[in-house]
Amino acid sequence: MHPTISAIAVASLIVAGTVIWRSGSPSTDLTLGTAAMPPLQELHTMASVHKLPVQELDDQSFVYSAGKR
């Protein structure tokens, strides 16, 4: 009984390994996807970022000095 179960488990692992190995590595798919990404400047031009208004921010941070203790 135990050798039969072991043989089935080994066969299952071999089949699973073969399927995963033949499917290819996912890292090549990611590399191809990022290689097709246009440069950032081109994306800004397509989105008309230069037409947006300039936002001015006031610095409202406080600096506290460590007083005498």
Steps between C-alpha positions, in 0.01 A plus 500: 500500500775750596709446184192566286426828680865602471503420129185707441647792696828487306314480168285798598807704590668414170191602303460823696868586456481435126191718461656786696831469314333505156275795581802731507620735766271792591800734528534512120137611471558780749814613319315522170220699661729759652709530183189616312440783749556843340740747664367724776543820297288354221227407749501855636468639148211266414318596822558876442657544842650833393145648487437441870521801735801536724409429860662710767527364852565699816749355741302465821745290693613602847840460652500457876817549691577277792453728798684478828386213715 
